[in-house]
Amino acid sequence: MTDCIFCKIAKGEIPSKKIYEDDEMLAFYDTSPQAPVHFLVIPQTHIENIMEVGVENSPLLGRLLIRAEVLARRLGCEEKGARFVINCKEHGGQTVDHLHIHVLAGRPLGWPPG
């Protein structure tokens, strides 16, 4: 997808504050953080949302979640915890049509979300 902002970030066309990168994923800080710790983990390959993952990409989804957890620990979130969120489509609050995991931490997070 040529106009996807996350694809452009993954290709290095748009700068980001990277936390982690390998051949299949990228993690970077959110540009509009909603908590003291707020980063995203995305696949390098364009997958529009969680409902488009499919069985063939389920191992990738598992690796994305594990990387999110490892990075949360590395950023000091182990003791008090973090929120791991995957928004999906308009009613789910997804604003960028590229699968991504939000990790938020560093303050108490209420429920239900706004």
N, CA and C atoms as a LAMMPS dump frame, in Angstrom:
ITEM: TIMESTEP
0
ITEM: NUMBER OF ATOMS
342
ITEM: BOX BOUNDS ff ff ff
-5.0000000000000000e+02 5.0000000000000000e+02
-5.0000000000000000e+02 5.0000000000000000e+02
-5.0000000000000000e+02 5.0000000000000000e+02
ITEM: ATOMS id mol type element x y z
1 1 1 N 0.85 -1.173 0
2 1 2 C 0 0 0
3 1 3 C 0.898 1.238 0
4 2 1 N 0.701 2.109 -0.947
5 2 2 C 1.613 3.233 -1.139
6 2 3 C 1.33 4.431 -0.243
7 3 1 N 0.099 4.596 0.228
8 3 2 C -0.212 5.769 1.035
9 3 3 C -0.315 5.476 2.529
10 4 1 N 0.067 4.302 2.957
11 4 2 C -0.006 3.917 4.368
12 4 3 C 1.157 4.551 5.136
13 5 1 N 0.826 5.341 6.142
14 5 2 C 1.865 6.031 6.923
15 5 3 C 2.791 5.033 7.627
16 6 1 N 2.247 3.921 8.118
17 6 2 C 3.099 2.946 8.806
18 6 3 C 3.999 2.207 7.819
19 7 1 N 3.532 1.969 6.605
20 7 2 C 4.408 1.376 5.584
21 7 3 C 5.554 2.328 5.268
22 8 1 N 5.243 3.628 5.203
23 8 2 C 6.283 4.62 4.94
24 8 3 C 7.275 4.698 6.096
25 9 1 N 6.793 4.578 7.32
26 9 2 C 7.691 4.553 8.481
27 9 3 C 8.578 3.31 8.409
28 10 1 N 7.984 2.161 8.094
29 10 2 C 8.744 0.905 8.009
30 10 3 C 9.822 0.971 6.922
31 11 1 N 9.537 1.68 5.827
32 11 2 C 10.509 1.82 4.734
33 11 3 C 11.533 2.911 4.998
34 12 1 N 11.368 3.663 6.084
35 12 2 C 12.295 4.74 6.397
36 12 3 C 11.995 6.033 5.664
37 13 1 N 10.844 6.109 4.997
38 13 2 C 10.466 7.32 4.267
39 13 3 C 9.972 8.422 5.201
40 14 1 N 9.471 8.025 6.357
41 14 2 C 9.038 8.955 7.399
42 14 3 C 9.833 8.591 8.642
43 15 1 N 10.47 9.565 9.29
44 15 2 C 11.269 9.243 10.476
45 15 3 C 10.406 8.806 11.647
46 16 1 N 10.991 7.986 12.497
47 16 2 C 10.333 7.55 13.732
48 16 3 C 11.412 7.345 14.787
49 17 1 N 10.972 7.334 16.014
50 17 2 C 11.881 7.048 17.12
51 17 3 C 11.802 5.544 17.394
52 18 1 N 12.656 4.8 16.7
53 18 2 C 12.624 3.341 16.739
54 18 3 C 13.111 2.794 18.077
55 19 1 N 12.448 1.713 18.476
56 19 2 C 12.857 0.966 19.669
57 19 3 C 13.464 -0.369 19.244
58 20 1 N 12.898 -0.938 18.183
59 20 2 C 13.322 -2.264 17.725
60 20 3 C 12.976 -2.405 16.248
61 21 1 N 13.808 -3.147 15.522
62 21 2 C 13.497 -3.441 14.126
63 21 3 C 14.181 -4.729 13.714
64 22 1 N 13.454 -5.553 12.962
65 22 2 C 14.039 -6.716 12.298
66 22 3 C 13.333 -6.884 10.957
67 23 1 N 13.528 -8.011 10.288
68 23 2 C 12.976 -8.202 8.955
69 23 3 C 11.454 -8.257 8.913
70 24 1 N 10.817 -8.609 10.046
71 24 2 C 9.366 -8.752 10.005
72 24 3 C 8.577 -7.779 10.86
73 25 1 N 9.26 -6.956 11.684
74 25 2 C 8.524 -6.021 12.524
75 25 3 C 9.347 -4.8 12.87
76 26 1 N 8.62 -3.791 13.342
77 26 2 C 9.215 -2.532 13.768
78 26 3 C 8.462 -2.053 14.998
79 27 1 N 9.187 -1.534 15.976
80 27 2 C 8.576 -0.917 17.161
81 27 3 C 9.112 0.495 17.264
82 28 1 N 8.202 1.437 17.545
83 28 2 C 8.588 2.838 17.647
84 28 3 C 7.632 3.56 18.584
85 29 1 N 8.116 4.678 19.121
86 29 2 C 7.302 5.465 20.038
87 29 3 C 6.171 6.164 19.301
88 30 1 N 5.008 6.227 19.935
89 30 2 C 3.855 6.934 19.383
90 30 3 C 4.145 8.43 19.379
91 31 1 N 3.761 9.115 18.313
92 31 2 C 4.021 10.555 18.213
93 31 3 C 3.036 11.383 19.037
94 32 1 N 1.935 10.773 19.475
95 32 2 C 0.96 11.44 20.348
96 32 3 C 0.717 10.549 21.56
97 33 1 N 1.71 10.428 22.434
98 33 2 C 1.603 9.461 23.53
99 33 3 C 0.442 9.757 24.48
100 34 1 N -0.225 8.685 24.875
101 34 2 C -1.345 8.764 25.804
102 34 3 C -0.948 8.297 27.205
103 35 1 N 0.306 7.976 27.387
104 35 2 C 0.848 7.544 28.68
105 35 3 C 2.36 7.808 28.636
106 36 1 N 3.015 7.826 29.796
107 36 2 C 4.47 8.053 29.805
108 36 3 C 5.239 7.069 28.917
109 37 1 N 4.779 5.828 28.859
110 37 2 C 5.325 4.848 27.918
111 37 3 C 4.211 4.563 26.92
112 38 1 N 4.455 4.822 25.648
113 38 2 C 3.468 4.522 24.601
114 38 3 C 4.22 4.262 23.307
115 39 1 N 4.257 2.999 22.935
116 39 2 C 4.91 2.636 21.684
117 39 3 C 4.03 1.693 20.885
118 40 1 N 4.377 1.532 19.626
119 40 2 C 3.637 0.678 18.706
120 40 3 C 4.557 -0.405 18.177
121 41 1 N 3.983 -1.562 17.918
122 41 2 C 4.695 -2.649 17.25
123 41 3 C 3.877 -2.985 16.006
124 42 1 N 4.526 -2.931 14.847
125 42 2 C 3.839 -3.171 13.58
126 42 3 C 4.572 -4.238 12.773
127 43 1 N 3.842 -4.97 11.933
128 43 2 C 4.533 -5.85 10.99
129 43 3 C 5.131 -5.012 9.861
130 44 1 N 6.263 -5.427 9.326
131 44 2 C 6.854 -4.746 8.17
132 44 3 C 5.955 -4.91 6.936
133 45 1 N 5.268 -6.027 6.845
134 45 2 C 4.338 -6.301 5.754
135 45 3 C 3.008 -5.631 6.058
136 46 1 N 2.375 -5.057 5.05
137 46 2 C 1.085 -4.403 5.261
138 46 3 C -0.016 -5.439 5.487
139 47 1 N -0.57 -5.412 6.676
140 47 2 C -1.776 -6.163 7.026
141 47 3 C -2.713 -5.098 7.576
142 48 1 N -3.887 -4.974 7.009
143 48 2 C -4.74 -3.84 7.336
144 48 3 C -5.211 -3.813 8.786
145 49 1 N -5.635 -4.951 9.33
146 49 2 C -6.122 -4.978 10.715
147 49 3 C -6.121 -6.404 11.236
148 50 1 N -6.488 -6.581 12.483
149 50 2 C -6.445 -7.892 13.125
150 50 3 C -7.391 -8.886 12.443
151 51 1 N -8.471 -8.377 11.843
152 51 2 C -9.417 -9.26 11.16
153 51 3 C -8.906 -9.727 9.802
154 52 1 N -7.765 -9.2 9.372
155 52 2 C -7.161 -9.585 8.098
156 52 3 C -5.912 -10.451 8.299
157 53 1 N -5.609 -10.82 9.532
158 53 2 C -4.38 -11.565 9.811
159 53 3 C -4.382 -12.916 9.107
160 54 1 N -5.413 -13.695 9.28
161 54 2 C -5.495 -15.012 8.659
162 54 3 C -4.571 -16.02 9.314
163 55 1 N -4.89 -17.255 9.14
164 55 2 C -4.134 -18.36 9.732
165 55 3 C -2.679 -18.324 9.29
166 56 1 N -2.436 -17.965 8.039
167 56 2 C -1.067 -17.974 7.526
168 56 3 C -0.166 -16.971 8.25
169 57 1 N -0.752 -15.932 8.838
170 57 2 C 0.037 -14.927 9.562
171 57 3 C -0.045 -15.062 11.082
172 58 1 N -0.692 -16.115 11.571
173 58 2 C -0.826 -16.252 13.025
174 58 3 C 0.519 -16.39 13.742
175 59 1 N 1.522 -17.061 13.177
176 59 2 C 2.823 -17.073 13.86
177 59 3 C 3.428 -15.661 13.977
178 60 1 N 3.253 -14.85 12.947
179 60 2 C 3.74 -13.471 12.991
180 60 3 C 3.038 -12.694 14.1
181 61 1 N 1.739 -12.852 14.223
182 61 2 C 1.003 -12.156 15.271
183 61 3 C 1.542 -12.544 16.65
184 62 1 N 1.835 -13.813 16.838
185 62 2 C 2.421 -14.251 18.105
186 62 3 C 3.765 -13.6 18.366
187 63 1 N 4.593 -13.51 17.34
188 63 2 C 5.903 -12.875 17.508
189 63 3 C 5.77 -11.376 17.78
190 64 1 N 4.786 -10.71 17.156
191 64 2 C 4.543 -9.292 17.445
192 64 3 C 4.182 -9.098 18.916
193 65 1 N 3.306 -9.946 19.426
194 65 2 C 2.887 -9.836 20.832
195 65 3 C 4.049 -10.106 21.794
196 66 1 N 4.83 -11.121 21.487
197 66 2 C 5.991 -11.424 22.343
198 66 3 C 6.984 -10.274 22.314
199 67 1 N 7.244 -9.689 21.151
200 67 2 C 8.173 -8.556 21.07
201 67 3 C 7.625 -7.377 21.869
202 68 1 N 6.319 -7.132 21.796
203 68 2 C 5.707 -6.05 22.582
204 68 3 C 5.94 -6.278 24.067
205 69 1 N 5.783 -7.505 24.508
206 69 2 C 5.988 -7.846 25.925
207 69 3 C 7.455 -7.677 26.321
208 70 1 N 8.373 -8.144 25.497
209 70 2 C 9.809 -8.017 25.784
210 70 3 C 10.204 -6.543 25.885
211 71 1 N 9.707 -5.736 24.952
212 71 2 C 10.045 -4.31 24.971
213 71 3 C 9.42 -3.603 26.183
214 72 1 N 8.211 -3.984 26.545
215 72 2 C 7.581 -3.403 27.738
216 72 3 C 8.424 -3.693 28.979
217 73 1 N 8.896 -4.905 29.11
218 73 2 C 9.779 -5.246 30.239
219 73 3 C 11.051 -4.394 30.2
220 74 1 N 11.648 -4.287 29.014
221 74 2 C 12.893 -3.527 28.839
222 74 3 C 12.703 -2.055 29.213
223 75 1 N 11.508 -1.538 28.997
224 75 2 C 11.22 -0.134 29.291
225 75 3 C 10.7 0.074 30.711
226 76 1 N 10.814 -0.966 31.554
227 76 2 C 10.513 -0.819 32.973
228 76 3 C 9.066 -1.034 33.374
229 77 1 N 8.297 -1.732 32.551
230 77 2 C 6.871 -1.904 32.823
231 77 3 C 6.524 -3.192 33.559
232 78 1 N 7.514 -4.007 33.88
233 78 2 C 7.234 -5.319 34.459
234 78 3 C 6.547 -5.237 35.819
235 79 1 N 7.014 -4.372 36.691
236 79 2 C 6.479 -4.337 38.058
237 79 3 C 5.02 -3.905 38.114
238 80 1 N 4.677 -2.819 37.441
239 80 2 C 3.32 -2.278 37.551
240 80 3 C 2.425 -2.639 36.372
241 81 1 N 2.984 -3.196 35.298
242 81 2 C 2.188 -3.657 34.176
243 81 3 C 2.021 -2.645 33.069
244 82 1 N 1.273 -3.05 32.063
245 82 2 C 1.053 -2.246 30.865
246 82 3 C -0.25 -2.688 30.217
247 83 1 N -0.719 -1.877 29.291
248 83 2 C -1.888 -2.245 28.491
249 83 3 C -1.413 -2.503 27.071
250 84 1 N -1.851 -3.641 26.514
251 84 2 C -1.538 -4.04 25.156
252 84 3 C -2.849 -3.975 24.378
253 85 1 N -2.898 -3.136 23.34
254 85 2 C -4.161 -2.862 22.644
255 85 3 C -3.997 -3.046 21.144
256 86 1 N -4.987 -3.71 20.541
257 86 2 C -5.083 -3.779 19.087
258 86 3 C -6.473 -3.253 18.72
259 87 1 N -6.518 -2.046 18.172
260 87 2 C -7.78 -1.479 17.706
261 87 3 C -8.068 -2.027 16.313
262 88 1 N -9.367 -2.143 15.981
263 88 2 C -9.731 -2.708 14.679
264 88 3 C -10.899 -1.949 14.066
265 89 1 N -10.634 -1.357 12.934
266 89 2 C -11.616 -0.642 12.119
267 89 3 C -12.212 0.551 12.867
268 90 1 N -13.176 1.191 12.238
269 90 2 C -13.737 2.447 12.736
270 90 3 C -14.32 2.335 14.15
271 91 1 N -15.18 1.366 14.392
272 91 2 C -15.802 1.252 15.71
273 91 3 C -14.832 0.774 16.784
274 92 1 N -13.759 0.158 16.369
275 92 2 C -12.737 -0.281 17.318
276 92 3 C -11.703 0.783 17.619
277 93 1 N -11.802 1.936 16.966
278 93 2 C -10.888 3.038 17.23
279 93 3 C -9.607 3.02 16.421
280 94 1 N -9.54 2.194 15.37
281 94 2 C -8.329 2.146 14.545
282 94 3 C -8.264 3.395 13.673
283 95 1 N -7.168 4.126 13.753
284 95 2 C -7.018 5.358 12.973
285 95 3 C -6.007 5.218 11.841
286 96 1 N -5.163 4.188 11.879
287 96 2 C -4.23 3.897 10.782
288 96 3 C -4.522 2.471 10.34
289 97 1 N -4.838 2.302 9.059
290 97 2 C -5.207 0.987 8.539
291 97 3 C -3.984 0.139 8.234
292 98 1 N -3.252 -0.175 9.287
293 98 2 C -2.089 -1.071 9.249
294 98 3 C -2.062 -1.687 10.652
295 99 1 N -2.102 -2.995 10.723
296 99 2 C -2.117 -3.68 12.013
297 99 3 C -1.039 -3.121 12.926
298 100 1 N -1.4 -2.794 14.151
299 100 2 C -0.413 -2.328 15.121
300 100 3 C -0.883 -2.613 16.536
301 101 1 N 0.079 -2.871 17.385
302 101 2 C -0.165 -3.098 18.809
303 101 3 C 0.31 -1.861 19.546
304 102 1 N -0.595 -1.255 20.314
305 102 2 C -0.207 -0.162 21.203
306 102 3 C 0.224 -0.771 22.529
307 103 1 N 1.291 -0.277 23.101
308 103 2 C 1.675 -0.628 24.467
309 103 3 C 1.723 0.672 25.246
310 104 1 N 0.9 0.744 26.301
311 104 2 C 0.802 1.941 27.133
312 104 3 C 1.102 1.565 28.573
313 105 1 N 1.866 2.413 29.256
314 105 2 C 2.227 2.134 30.641
315 105 3 C 2.774 3.4 31.281
316 106 1 N 3.084 3.29 32.572
317 106 2 C 3.712 4.392 33.282
318 106 3 C 2.741 5.224 34.091
319 107 1 N 1.456 4.877 34.046
320 107 2 C 0.434 5.526 34.862
321 107 3 C -0.767 4.581 34.92
322 108 1 N -1.634 4.759 35.927
323 108 2 C -2.852 3.94 35.957
324 108 3 C -3.73 4.252 34.745
325 109 1 N -4.252 3.229 34.137
326 109 2 C -5.118 3.368 32.963
327 109 3 C -6.521 2.899 33.34
328 110 1 N -7.508 3.744 33.136
329 110 2 C -8.869 3.422 33.525
330 110 3 C -9.544 2.438 32.575
331 111 1 N -10.665 1.913 33.047
332 111 2 C -11.493 1.025 32.231
333 111 3 C -12.942 1.3 32.536
334 112 1 N -13.818 1.369 31.589
335 112 2 C -13.541 1.173 30.172
336 112 3 C -12.856 2.406 29.578
337 113 1 N -12.198 2.2 28.421
338 113 2 C -11.549 3.343 27.769
339 113 3 C -12.607 4.31 27.257
340 114 1 N -12.213 5.578 27.059
341 114 2 C -13.094 6.649 26.624
342 114 3 C -13.876 6.303 25.445
